[in-house]
Amino acid sequence: AKHYQWYPFINLGHFVLAQICDDKNRHDFIEFLQEGIEKVYLKSKDNPFLFGVPFIWCSNNLVAAMLTQCHLYKNLTGDTTYEEMELSLRDWLFGCNPWGTSMVIGLPEYGDYPVDPHSAFTHLKNIAINGGLVDGPVYTSIYQKLLGIKLYAEDEYKIFQSNIAVYHDDYGDYSTNEPTMDGTASLTYYLSAMQRISSTIGNKNKYEIRHGAVVRTDKSKKQINLVFTGHDFGDGLEVVYKTLKKHEVHASFFFTGDFYRNKKFTNQIQNLVKDGHYLGAHSNKHLLFASWTNRDSTLLTKKDFFEDIKLNYQEMKNFNINPRNSKIFLPAFEWYNNEISMWCKELGLVLVCHSSGTDSNQDWTYPELGIKYVNNTEIFESILAYESSQPDGLNGFILLLHVGADDKRPEKFYNKLDELITQLKKRGYVFTLLSETI
């Protein structure tokens, strides 16, 4: 294939005509569509990445076109023969390739993607052009004959270059790292189709996600995830334990390393484990992970975050809590950002946080805080009012409370837990562990 021989890279003609023609012509157009796909498919079988696209200029444009053709063919016929190749080509563009990098600028947000594209906007003005699909790798034989190419920085992918194809994330390489409008436009067809599928099917558990954390589970089920956190204070732990036992309710508890280390709470923690409640991590030292005023600003390094989590889990082992069975993590201060979410994924953790809409998480406040103080009655009424006023009520709600509060708080909300559970049960709710719904 020669440069631009396949232009326009994506040809929707056969797909469109196959939808509107009579049966005979429909069959012909489907065959035309399959013929091109089959040639690439046969070539891909000898490649570990199922990659049969030629490394000519704008190879990524051809990848976007071919995976789109595979998707359209599958939609027309129901034939999944080329589905694996389609997914491999999609993954190629987002990092499953010899260079281990995404070919789309800015995606995934905290992944490896082009940061030094052949673009004056970025090179001269440092303007990010997120979403741009770069040209992609070219045959080494082509690259070596090109004029005017000069790498401005050390080749970070040097050890991955081969005598077959090369790719450089460098402003000076106009052959592999230039974002193109036509290639990007071609890819939008496929990504839009994926978004449509996602919107139609939805998450199989219908989770609500915020900044990468699960903040609500299945809203189609009349169930509540009762969650408790603890760090400095555990004065209500015994009351909470006895109340849950009385109502035969299981809850999820997230404690800091300091809480697990505190000998005052040892017996009650053991009781919680014995009775089958879920116990998880809440940060070893109750660290604030992100700025209150600029959420995108992470306040610690990845290394420090990993160490904090590691120490939290070490303390949990003293209660025979197996980290493999306790992968749900609730951040300290119930505050985090997308970067923390990505780090959690690297550790194999599922990040969760409380559902918004009630004042349940304000049960730690006290009068000296002024207008920020929320008394027991206000908290209680906010929960029931939300339940009554929202179409989905408290379905799938992650209802967060604390196992203790400062003595400066004159009334402790854990003393209202018995009444709260009674009221919610009367309204038809059941209580489930997060580990059962996530």
Secondary structure as UniProt FT lines:
FT   TURN            3..6
FT   HELIX           13..20
FT   HELIX           23..44
FT   TURN            45..46
FT   TURN            48..49
FT   TURN            57..58
FT   HELIX           59..77
FT   TURN            81..82
FT   HELIX           83..93
FT   TURN            98..99
FT   TURN            105..106
FT   TURN            109..110
FT   HELIX           120..125
FT   TURN            130..131
FT   STRAND          133..134
FT   STRAND          138..139
FT   HELIX           140..143
FT   TURN            144..145
FT   TURN            156..157
FT   HELIX           158..160
FT   STRAND          165..166
FT   TURN            171..172
FT   TURN            174..176
FT   HELIX           181..201
FT   TURN            204..205
FT   STRAND          208..210
FT   TURN            211..212
FT   STRAND          213..216
FT   TURN            219..220
FT   STRAND          223..230
FT   TURN            235..236
FT   HELIX           237..247
FT   STRAND          252..255
FT   HELIX           257..261
FT   HELIX           263..265
FT   HELIX           266..274
FT   TURN            275..276
FT   STRAND          278..281
FT   TURN            295..296
FT   HELIX           302..317
FT   TURN            318..320
FT   HELIX           323..325
FT   STRAND          328..329
FT   HELIX           332..334
FT   HELIX           338..346
FT   TURN            347..348
FT   STRAND          350..352
FT   HELIX           360..362
FT   TURN            363..364
FT   HELIX           367..372
FT   HELIX           376..389
FT   TURN            391..396
FT   STRAND          397..402
FT   TURN            407..408
FT   HELIX           413..416
FT   HELIX           417..426
FT   TURN            427..428
FT   STRAND          430..431
FT   HELIX           434..437
//
